[in-house]
Amino acid sequence: MDNRRYVSAEDLYSLKSVTDPQLSPDGTSCIFVQTEIVKEKHEYASNLYCLNVKKKNGPVQWTFGEFRNSSPRWSPDGSKIAFLSNRSGKNQIYLLNASGGEARQVTFCRNGASSPAWSPDGRRIAFSVNLKPHESIHDTEMEEKEQKKLKPLEVVKMKYKSDASGFWDGSFKQIAVIDIETGSIEQLTTGTADFELHSWSPDGKWIAASADLSQNVDSSFKNDVLLIDFENKEISPVTGGTGYFGDAAFSPDGKYLGFIGHEREYENATLSKVWIHDLECKKTSCLTEDLDVMVGNAAVGDFHQGASIPGIAWGEDRQSFYFLATDNGNTVIYYGNVNGEIYPALLHSQNVYGFALDGKSQRIVAAVSRPAMPGELFLLEVTTGSLEQLTSINEEFMSQVSLVEPDAISLAGRDGTPLHGWVMKPAGFETGKKYPLVVEIHGGPHMMYANTYFHEFQLLSANGYAVLYINPRGSHGYGQEFVNAVRGDYGGGDYEDIMAATEYAVKTFDFIDNDRLGVTGGSYGGFMTNWIVGHTNIFKAAVTQRSISNWISFYGVSDIGYYFTEWQIKSDLNDVETLWKHSPLAYAGNINTPLLILHSEKDYRCPIEQAEQLFIALKRQNKQAKFIRFPEANHELSRSGNPGLRIERLNYIIGWFDQYLK
């Protein structure tokens, strides 16, 4: 008899996230980041753990405390680990001996440091630092009175705010190098561009980076891979301003530079691909041109913290490499080589959200999540295909809680388009009993629901709801044509796909009560929730989260508004009729479904005025609506926001559906 209980919202406090595995140079040890919530403080704490891959011992905790320790990187000889920690207030780089002892802080930058990358000789670490044009890399912390002084914000460019970092403070991301013995720091880049640091060449001469070096970045949406000469700081472009590229990594012999990107043929709906640049003949080629699969991880989740997705991981043979790809509801590992061979190395029904390669033995440590398994590390023997679990970080949670496995579904949309998704039965399902159904819609729209753990879905199931979630057109994982199909057609074919899936679920699964249907989603999923309740009354309750309601105002208030609207709606303020036609607010008079509106106060991606407009429009017409505003939270509330607010959000969702569907 299974005596385990069902999931609660508060189980977020029990769950532990395991991310960013990094194998030692000899392949024997793997260091990773474990994140959990400090319940008393409603804050996250991340620490480094290490396990012996060959003996399968551990894991052993290497850092302690209630700080955020992250981005561990082994020195080339495996004797040290560089990592980031905010224990001094801002992220700085620390060093820890693999043999033990206290961590030593090596950077003391005023604005913090990030992205540590070891030089091949192990004497230096390259890193990223934010600097204003007048600031020096050698500046330390500013005086407290300077920090607290209120100043007006001067805005002269359109890209002046970000949902992740707030209002632009005038700084640019630069690359610097520190000598770990002397502590001396040398700044490699300057100017008014943001440089992303990627890797060192094996001979230590070059640093691979990427940046947009355009004069007018407000109108530029490209990112070029660059080579920075370590000695004279000269910058040489690898790509020619034709697209968006990054995640550059040198082959072990320094002959090739592999990177990920695309040429923006379909704007932000373009599939990312693998590119190889031959450094001797200076020739660049795309190796996945004929692979109708997105390189990278587009899976949606609400649990893992600080997952680091590698670009290309090279084998020691200097010819082969591995990468992640988003494919048909899964995130998988592909093998490739410079001769153009590409095939899956791990193609299970799961979400691989990080991995590390031992290039000598062709063994991979992969971070894996499945619908009924929050996430653990596994050892993949590439030559045999065997997959062995290495960690049991969430064993205590799993022993106490009964999780529900979803059933995959395939159907044809109203126009015959093949669709794929899942139906999750209510926990404790009883044959012959009728249950309410909640339809979930993901954001993006160019993301993908996947075979991965989703706390919100498990919570709905635990509270007696069936859950339907599909990947409508616009989602990644089903080829270039499918992901591009939503552009210019918001509320068209995508709406039809969701409605077709709802009709299919009701007809196919006799336990679903057709009179008790609910719908919810966030971001683009919030837009679609608003759109649905303005175009049909079959849903008896809806919850819209961090949504878009008015494309006309969104154009100017979102941190991505003007270009995202032009890319996705294919219109601008010269054609407000089209923007209004695609705006759910235009159909507020048709909304009769009780609507709960959830929004974060500091959401700059879909600003809260989008929710305010919809709420007032509904209440002015005496519609059933409630508006919940989450303080000090941004667009990422459901995934990485304040834990206490995350739990309140989940309870609001359950409470609303309980009120109208039970």
C-alpha positions in Angstrom: 0.0 0.0 0.0 1.3 3.4 -1.0 1.1 5.7 2.1 2.7 8.7 0.4 0.8 12.0 0.4 0.1 14.3 -2.6 2.1 17.4 -3.5 1.5 20.7 -1.7 2.5 24.2 -2.8 4.8 24.3 0.3 6.8 21.3 -1.1 8.9 23.9 -2.9 10.7 24.3 0.5 11.6 20.6 0.4 12.7 20.3 -3.3 16.4 20.6 -4.1 17.7 21.7 -7.5 20.9 20.1 -8.9 22.5 22.0 -11.8 25.7 22.8 -13.7 27.6 19.6 -13.5 31.4 20.0 -14.2 33.8 17.1 -14.6 37.3 17.3 -13.4 40.1 17.1 -16.1 40.8 13.5 -15.3 37.1 12.6 -15.4 37.0 11.1 -11.9 35.1 13.8 -10.0 32.0 15.9 -10.8 31.3 19.1 -9.0 27.7 20.6 -9.2 25.5 23.2 -7.6 22.7 22.3 -5.2 20.1 24.9 -4.5 17.4 24.8 -1.9 15.2 27.3 -0.1 15.9 28.7 3.4 12.4 28.6 4.6 12.8 31.0 7.5 14.3 33.7 5.2 12.3 32.9 2.1 15.6 33.0 0.2 17.6 30.6 -1.9 20.9 29.1 -0.9 23.3 27.4 -3.3 26.3 25.3 -2.4 28.9 23.2 -4.3 28.9 19.4 -3.9 31.3 16.9 -5.4 30.9 13.2 -6.2 33.4 10.6 -7.4 32.1 9.4 -10.8 34.1 6.2 -10.9 33.5 5.0 -7.3 30.1 6.7 -7.3 30.7 8.0 -3.9 29.1 11.0 -2.3 28.2 13.6 -3.0 30.3 15.6 -0.5 29.4 19.1 0.3 32.3 21.6 -0.5 30.8 24.9 0.4 28.5 25.9 3.3 26.3 28.7 4.4 23.2 30.4 3.2 24.8 32.2 0.2 24.5 31.7 -3.5 27.6 29.8 -4.7 27.6 29.0 -8.4 29.5 28.5 -11.7 32.2 26.1 -10.5 35.0 25.6 -12.9 38.0 23.3 -12.6 41.5 24.5 -13.1 43.3 22.7 -16.0 45.3 20.5 -13.6 42.2 19.7 -11.5 43.8 21.1 -8.3 41.5 24.1 -7.8 37.9 25.2 -8.5 37.0 28.8 -9.3 33.4 29.7 -8.5 31.2 32.6 -7.9 29.8 33.6 -4.5 27.7 36.5 -3.2 28.9 36.0 0.4 30.6 39.5 0.3 27.4 41.1 -1.0 27.9 40.8 -4.8 29.1 37.9 -6.9 32.9 37.7 -6.8 35.3 34.9 -7.9 36.6 32.6 -5.2 39.2 29.8 -5.3 38.9 26.5 -3.5 41.6 23.8 -3.4 40.3 20.4 -4.5 42.1 18.9 -1.5 40.1 21.0 0.9 40.5 24.2 3.0 38.8 27.6 3.0 37.8 29.4 -0.2 39.9 32.4 -1.1 38.3 35.5 -2.6 40.3 36.7 -5.7 38.2 39.5 -7.2 37.0 42.6 -5.3 35.3 44.4 -8.2 32.9 47.3 -7.3 30.2 45.9 -9.5 31.0 42.2 -8.9 32.3 39.6 -11.3 30.9 36.7 -13.3 31.6 34.0 -16.0 35.0 32.7 -14.7 37.1 30.9 -17.4 40.6 29.4 -16.7 43.6 30.1 -19.0 45.1 26.8 -20.3 48.2 27.2 -18.1 46.0 27.6 -14.9 47.7 30.9 -14.0 44.9 33.3 -14.9 41.2 33.5 -14.9 39.2 35.6 -17.4 35.9 37.0 -16.2 33.1 39.4 -17.0 32.6 42.7 -15.1 30.1 45.6 -15.6 31.8 49.0 -15.9 30.7 52.4 -16.8 32.9 54.2 -19.3 34.6 56.3 -16.6 35.0 53.4 -14.1 38.2 51.5 -13.6 38.5 47.8 -13.2 40.5 48.5 -10.1 37.7 50.4 -8.3 36.4 48.7 -5.2 33.1 49.3 -3.4 31.6 52.7 -3.6 30.8 54.7 -0.4 27.5 54.0 1.2 26.3 57.6 0.8 27.0 57.3 -2.9 24.9 54.1 -3.1 21.9 55.7 -1.4 21.9 59.0 -3.3 18.8 59.5 -5.4 19.5 60.5 -9.0 17.3 61.1 -12.0 17.5 58.6 -14.8 18.6 60.0 -18.2 17.2 57.9 -21.1 18.5 58.4 -24.6 18.1 54.9 -26.0 15.2 52.5 -26.4 16.9 49.5 -24.8 17.2 51.2 -21.5 15.5 48.6 -19.2 15.5 44.8 -18.7 13.2 42.5 -16.8 16.3 40.7 -15.4 18.4 43.7 -14.3 16.0 46.7 -14.2 16.9 50.1 -15.5 20.2 50.4 -17.4 22.8 52.1 -15.2 25.1 53.2 -18.0 27.5 50.2 -17.6 28.7 47.8 -20.2 29.9 44.2 -19.8 33.6 44.0 -20.2 36.2 41.2 -20.1 39.1 41.2 -17.7 41.8 38.7 -16.7 43.3 38.2 -13.2 46.6 36.6 -12.3 45.6 34.3 -9.4 49.0 34.5 -7.7 49.7 38.3 -7.9 46.1 39.5 -8.0 46.9 41.9 -10.8 44.0 42.5 -13.2 44.1 43.5 -16.8 41.1 44.8 -18.7 40.9 43.3 -22.2 37.8 45.2 -23.6 36.6 48.7 -23.4 34.0 50.9 -25.0 30.2 50.9 -25.4 29.5 47.3 -26.2 28.6 44.4 -24.1 31.1 41.5 -24.4 30.1 38.0 -23.5 33.0 35.8 -22.5 33.1 32.2 -23.8 36.5 30.4 -23.7 40.3 30.4 -24.1 42.2 28.9 -27.0 44.4 25.9 -26.0 47.6 27.9 -26.6 46.3 30.8 -24.5 46.7 33.3 -27.2 43.0 34.0 -27.9 39.8 34.5 -25.9 36.6 33.7 -27.7 33.8 36.2 -27.0 30.7 37.7 -28.6 29.2 41.1 -28.9 27.1 43.4 -31.0 29.5 46.1 -32.2 26.9 48.1 -34.1 26.8 51.8 -33.6 23.0 51.8 -33.1 22.2 48.8 -30.9 18.6 50.0 -30.6 18.1 48.9 -34.2 20.5 46.0 -34.2 19.7 42.5 -33.2 22.8 40.6 -34.0 25.6 39.1 -32.0 29.0 38.2 -33.5 31.6 35.7 -32.3 34.9 37.5 -31.8 38.5 36.5 -31.1 40.4 38.7 -28.7 44.2 38.6 -28.8 45.3 38.3 -25.2 48.6 40.1 -25.8 47.6 43.1 -27.8 43.8 43.2 -27.1 43.0 43.3 -30.8 39.6 42.1 -31.7 39.0 39.9 -34.9 35.5 39.0 -36.0 34.7 35.4 -36.8 31.1 36.0 -38.0 30.2 38.8 -40.3 27.2 40.5 -38.8 24.7 38.1 -40.4 22.9 36.8 -37.3 23.0 36.0 -33.6 25.9 33.7 -32.5 27.5 32.7 -29.1 28.6 29.9 -26.9 31.9 29.6 -28.7 34.3 26.8 -27.7 37.7 25.8 -29.1 38.5 22.3 -30.2 41.3 20.7 -28.1 43.9 21.3 -30.8 42.8 24.9 -31.4 42.1 24.2 -35.0 38.3 24.7 -34.8 36.0 27.1 -33.1 32.5 25.7 -32.6 29.5 27.9 -31.7 25.7 28.1 -31.6 23.5 30.5 -33.5 21.4 31.4 -36.5 21.1 34.1 -39.2 17.7 35.4 -38.0 15.8 34.2 -41.1 12.7 34.0 -39.0 13.7 36.6 -36.4 13.5 35.2 -32.9 11.6 32.1 -34.2 14.7 30.8 -36.0 16.1 27.5 -35.0 19.6 27.7 -33.5 22.3 25.6 -35.2 25.8 24.3 -34.8 28.5 26.2 -36.7 32.2 25.3 -37.0 34.9 27.9 -37.9 38.2 26.5 -39.3 40.8 28.9 -37.8 43.5 28.0 -40.3 41.5 28.6 -43.5 39.1 31.0 -41.9 36.0 29.2 -43.2 32.7 28.9 -41.4 30.2 26.2 -42.1 26.8 25.2 -40.5 26.9 21.5 -39.5 23.2 21.1 -38.7 21.7 22.9 -41.7 19.7 19.8 -42.6 18.7 19.0 -39.0 15.2 20.4 -38.5 15.8 20.6 -34.7 16.6 23.5 -32.4 20.0 23.3 -30.8 19.7 24.1 -27.1 17.1 23.7 -24.5 13.7 25.4 -25.0 11.9 23.3 -22.3 9.6 25.2 -19.9 9.8 24.5 -16.2 9.1 26.1 -12.8 11.7 24.5 -10.6 15.4 24.4 -11.4 17.6 27.3 -10.3 20.6 28.5 -12.2 20.8 25.8 -14.8 23.8 26.3 -17.1 23.4 25.1 -20.6 26.7 24.2 -22.4 27.2 25.0 -26.0 29.5 22.6 -27.8 31.4 20.1 -25.7 34.5 18.8 -27.6 35.9 15.3 -27.4 39.6 14.7 -27.0 39.9 13.3 -30.5 39.6 17.0 -31.7 36.9 16.0 -34.2 33.8 15.1 -32.2 31.5 17.1 -30.1 28.2 16.9 -28.2 25.3 19.4 -27.8 21.8 19.7 -26.5 18.8 19.8 -28.8 15.0 20.4 -28.3 13.1 17.6 -30.0 9.4 16.6 -29.8 8.8 17.3 -26.2 12.3 16.2 -25.0 15.7 17.8 -24.6 18.3 15.3 -25.9 22.0 15.0 -26.4 23.3 14.9 -29.9 26.7 13.7 -31.2 28.4 15.4 -34.1 31.8 15.7 -35.7 33.6 18.2 -38.1 32.9 15.9 -41.0 29.1 16.6 -40.7 28.0 13.4 -39.0 25.1 14.2 -36.6 23.0 11.7 -34.6 21.4 11.3 -31.2 23.5 10.1 -28.3 20.7 10.2 -25.8 17.1 10.2 -27.0 14.9 9.3 -24.0 11.7 10.9 -22.9 13.1 13.4 -20.5 14.6 16.9 -20.2 18.5 17.1 -20.1 19.0 20.6 -18.7 22.8 20.4 -18.4 25.7 18.1 -19.0 29.5 17.7 -18.8 31.7 15.6 -21.1 34.8 13.6 -20.3 36.4 13.9 -23.7 38.8 11.0 -23.1 36.3 8.3 -22.2 33.2 9.6 -24.0 31.3 9.6 -20.7 28.8 12.3 -19.9 27.3 13.4 -16.6 23.9 14.8 -17.4 21.4 16.7 -15.3 18.0 15.0 -16.1 14.4 15.8 -15.1 11.3 13.8 -15.9 7.6 14.5 -15.0 7.7 12.4 -11.9 11.4 13.1 -11.0 12.4 16.7 -10.2 16.0 16.3 -11.3 19.2 14.2 -10.7 22.6 13.6 -12.2 23.1 10.6 -14.4 26.1 8.9 -16.0 25.8 8.2 -19.7 28.2 5.8 -21.3 28.1 7.0 -24.9 29.6 3.9 -26.4 27.0 1.6 -24.8 24.1 4.0 -24.3 23.7 3.0 -20.7 22.3 5.6 -18.3 23.0 5.2 -14.6 21.7 7.5 -11.8 24.5 9.1 -9.7 22.6 11.3 -7.2 19.5 11.0 -5.1 19.2 14.6 -4.0 15.4 14.5 -3.8 15.2 11.0 -2.4 13.5 12.2 0.9 10.9 14.2 -1.1 10.2 11.3 -3.4 9.8 8.9 -0.5 7.1 11.1 1.0 5.2 12.3 -2.0 3.3 10.5 -4.7 3.8 12.1 -8.2 1.7 11.6 -11.2 3.0 10.4 -14.6 1.3 12.2 -17.5 0.0 10.3 -20.6 1.3 11.6 -24.0 -1.2 12.5 -26.6 -1.1 13.1 -30.3 -3.8 14.6 -32.4 -4.6 16.6 -35.5 -5.4 20.3 -35.2 -8.5 21.7 -36.8 -6.5 22.3 -40.0 -4.8 18.9 -39.8 -1.6 20.1 -38.2 -0.1 17.4 -36.1 -0.1 18.3 -32.4 1.6 16.8 -29.4 1.0 17.1 -25.7 0.1 15.4 -22.4 -2.8 14.7 -20.1 -2.2 14.3 -16.4 -4.8 12.5 -14.4 -5.8 13.7 -10.9 -3.8 12.2 -8.1 -5.7 9.3 -6.6 -7.6 8.8 -9.8 -10.8 6.7 -9.5 -12.4 5.0 -12.5 -15.9 6.2 -13.2 -15.5 9.5 -11.4 -15.7 12.8 -13.2 -13.0 15.5 -12.7 -12.5 19.1 -13.6 -9.8 19.9 -16.2 -7.3 22.7 -16.3 -5.7 23.6 -19.6 -2.1 25.0 -19.2 -0.5 27.3 -21.9 3.2 27.9 -22.0 5.0 31.3 -22.6 7.4 32.3 -25.3 5.6 31.6 -27.6 8.8 29.9 -28.8 9.3 27.6 -25.9 8.2 24.0 -25.3 6.4 21.9 -22.7 8.5 18.8 -22.1 8.9 15.5 -20.3 10.1 17.4 -17.2 9.0 18.0 -13.7 6.5 20.8 -13.3 5.5 21.7 -9.7 2.4 23.6 -10.7 1.0 20.7 -12.8 1.7 18.2 -9.9 -0.1 20.6 -7.5 -3.2 20.8 -9.7 -3.3 17.1 -10.0 -2.9 16.7 -6.2 -5.9 18.9 -5.8 -8.1 16.8 -7.9 -7.7 18.3 -11.4 -6.8 16.7 -14.7 -4.3 18.8 -16.5 -3.9 19.2 -20.3 -0.8 20.8 -21.8 0.2 20.8 -25.4 2.7 22.5 -27.7 0.6 24.6 -30.1 2.1 26.0 -33.3 4.8 28.5 -32.3 6.4 26.0 -30.0 9.9 24.7 -30.4 10.6 21.0 -30.9 8.7 20.3 -34.0 10.7 22.0 -36.8 11.2 25.4 -38.3 7.9 25.7 -40.1 5.9 24.8 -36.9 7.8 27.3 -34.7 7.4 30.1 -37.2 3.7 29.5 -37.9 2.5 31.7 -35.0 4.2 34.9 -36.2 1.6 37.3 -37.6 -1.2 35.0 -36.5 -1.5 35.4 -32.7 -5.0 34.3 -31.8 -5.4 32.4 -35.1 -4.0 28.9 -35.6 -2.5 28.8 -32.1 -5.9 29.4 -30.6 -7.4 26.7 -32.9 -4.7 24.3 -31.7 -5.5 24.7 -28.1 -9.2 24.5 -28.6 -8.7 21.3 -30.8 -6.7 19.7 -28.0 -9.3 20.6 -25.4 -12.0 19.1 -27.6 -9.9 16.0 -28.1 -9.2 15.6 -24.4 -12.9 15.9 -23.5 -14.0 13.3 -26.1 -11.1 10.9 -25.5 -11.0 10.8 -21.7 -14.3 10.0 -20.2 -13.2 11.1 -16.7 -13.1 14.8 -17.8 -16.2 16.8 -16.8 -17.0 19.0 -19.9 -18.9 21.5 -17.6 -15.8 22.1 -15.4 -13.1 23.4 -17.6 -10.4 25.9 -16.6 -7.6 27.6 -18.4 -4.4 29.3 -17.4 -1.0 30.4 -18.7 1.7 33.0 -18.3 3.4 35.6 -20.5 2.3 34.5 -24.1 0.3 31.9 -22.2 -1.4 34.8 -20.4 -2.1 36.5 -23.7 -3.7 33.3 -25.0 -5.7 32.9 -21.8 -7.1 36.4 -22.2 -7.7 35.7 -25.9 -9.5 32.4 -25.2 -12.0 33.8 -22.7 -12.7 36.6 -25.1 -13.6 34.2 -27.9 -15.3 31.3 -26.1 -17.4 30.6 -23.0 -16.6 26.9 -22.6 -14.2 27.6 -19.7 -15.8 28.2 -16.3 -12.7 29.8 -14.7 -9.5 31.3 -15.9 -6.2 32.5 -14.4 -4.1 34.9 -16.5 -0.5 35.4 -15.4 2.0 38.1 -16.4 0.0 38.6 -19.5 -0.3 40.8 -22.6 -3.7 42.4 -23.2 -2.9 45.5 -25.4 -0.3 45.3 -28.1 -0.6 49.1 -28.7 0.7 50.0 -25.3 2.9 47.0 -25.0 4.9 48.3 -28.0 6.2 51.2 -25.8 6.2 49.9 -22.3 7.8 46.4 -22.5 11.6 46.1 -22.3 11.3 44.2 -25.7 8.1 45.8 -26.8 8.9 47.6 -30.1 10.9 44.9 -31.7 9.1 41.9 -30.3 5.8 43.3 -31.5 7.2 44.0 -35.0 8.6 40.4 -35.2 5.6 38.6 -33.7 2.5 40.6 -34.7 4.3 41.9 -37.8 3.0 45.4 -37.2 3.9 48.7 -35.4 2.3 52.0 -34.3 1.7 52.9 -37.9 -0.9 50.2 -38.1 -2.7 50.3 -34.7 -5.7 48.6 -36.3 -3.7 45.4 -36.6 -2.3 45.7 -33.1 -5.8 46.2 -31.7 -7.2 43.3 -33.7 -4.7 41.0 -32.0 -5.3 42.6 -28.5 -7.4 40.6 -26.0 -8.5 44.0 -24.5 -10.5 44.6 -27.7 -12.7 41.7 -26.8 -13.1 42.4 -23.1 -16.8 42.9 -23.6 -17.1 39.2 -24.7 -15.5 37.9 -21.5 -17.9 36.1 -19.2 -15.5 33.7 -17.6 -14.5 34.5 -14.0 -10.9 35.8 -14.4 -8.1 35.9 -11.8 -5.3 38.3 -12.9 -1.9 37.6 -11.4 0.9 40.1 -12.1 4.3 41.2 -10.7 4.9 44.9 -9.8 8.3 45.0 -11.4 7.6 43.0 -14.5 9.3 44.9 -17.3 8.7 42.2 -19.9 4.9 42.3 -19.7 4.5 45.4 -17.5 1.7 45.5 -14.9 -0.2 48.1 -16.8 -1.3 45.3 -19.2 -3.1 43.7 -16.2 -4.4 47.0 -15.0 -6.1 47.8 -18.3 -7.8 44.4 -18.5 -8.9 44.5 -14.8 -10.5 47.9 -15.1 -12.2 47.1 -18.4 -13.7 44.0 -16.9 -14.8 45.6 -13.6 -16.3 48.6 -15.4 -18.6 46.1 -17.1 -19.4 44.3 -13.8 -17.5 41.2 -14.8 -16.2 38.6 -12.3 -12.5 39.5 -11.9 -9.9 39.7 -9.2 -6.4 41.3 -9.5 -3.4 40.1 -7.4 -0.2 42.3 -7.5 3.0 40.7 -6.3 5.4 43.2 -4.7 9.1 43.4 -5.7 8.7 40.6 -8.2 9.4 40.5 -12.0 8.5 38.3 -14.9 10.3 35.3 -13.4 8.2 35.1 -10.3 6.9 31.6 -10.9 10.4 30.2 -11.6 12.9 32.0 -9.5 11.0 34.7 -7.6 10.7 35.1 -3.8 9.8 31.6 -2.5 7.0 32.9 -0.3 5.4 34.7 -3.1 5.8 31.7 -5.4 3.8 29.6 -2.9 1.1 32.3 -2.5 0.8 32.4 -6.3 0.2 28.7 -6.5 -2.4 28.8 -3.7 -4.2 31.7 -5.5 -4.4 29.5 -8.6 -5.8 26.5 -6.7 -8.2 28.7 -4.7 -9.6 30.3 -7.8 -10.2 27.0 -9.6 -11.6 25.5 -6.4 -14.1 28.3 -6.2 -15.5 27.9 -9.7 -14.8 24.3 -10.8 -15.7 22.3 -7.7 
